[in-house]
Amino acid sequence: MDAQRRKRRLELLARAVLFRDLDAAALAEVLAAAAEREAADGEALFREGEPAVRGCVVADGRLKLTQLAADGHEVILRYVGPGEAAAALSIFEGAEYPLTAWAVGPTAVLEWERETLHALLVRYPAIALATVRLLSGRLREVQERFRELATERVAQRVARALVRLVRQAGRKVEGGVLIDMPLSRQDLAEMTGTTLFTVSRILSEWEAQGIVASGRERITVLRPHGLVALAEDLRPEPAATPRT
């Protein structure tokens, strides 16, 4: 690894949730213990049900984490980008990957074998605490998704999914905020537990209202506040009755 690439990787680890509490010397040790792996668009880095033998942090690109539902349909649970971890459960003996991780575009990750992770956890308790926080946060996310599926209308779920993606991968462009990653209507359907037809109908309605603009695997939010209102199921206040 050349000096410039090593510098970028150290800066990445310094921002990563798992490692940001470490000092420079510890970060250098963590990087030295990692193996860098590249994946092509659509390649699976690990698959649901396989033994969880290594954990990783995304270095470049993005991973799509999916799970098979009982009826065999694939559900997208979340995307993870640079500095975010995947497969944190690999720290537990006998664990299996609960998800499949697909590369979204050319992607590179830093990987650590389970035994290496164990040694780092013992040497640096801050990593262990960060891992517990990460797993706790992911569990809350799953619980929230179940609540959404059980209690919210489809349009509200689609709006919430887009708001999450804006926060994760939004980039300001002329006229709005682009979700800067490939995102098809089928992806949105898999994220929100609905059908391609329903997502297409909802997006068409929002396009007519000037809330979003969509193209081939691209969605731009034109009115972010309007999208948040849909996600929170807010109703416009009734117009005041003029005084006589």
PEVEN-V228459 format. One line per field, one symbol per residue. burial: + if it has 9 or more other C-alpha atoms within 8 Angstrom, else -. A space follows every 50 residues. Layout:
# PEVEN-V228459
burial=???
This chain:
# PEVEN-V228459
burial=-----+--++-+++++++++-+----++-++--+----+++--+++++-- -+-+++++++++++++++-----++++--++++++++++++---+++-++ ++++++++++++++-+++-++----+++-++--++------+----+++- -+---++++++-+-++--+++----++++---++++++++++-+++-+++ -++--++--+++++--++++++++--+++++-------------
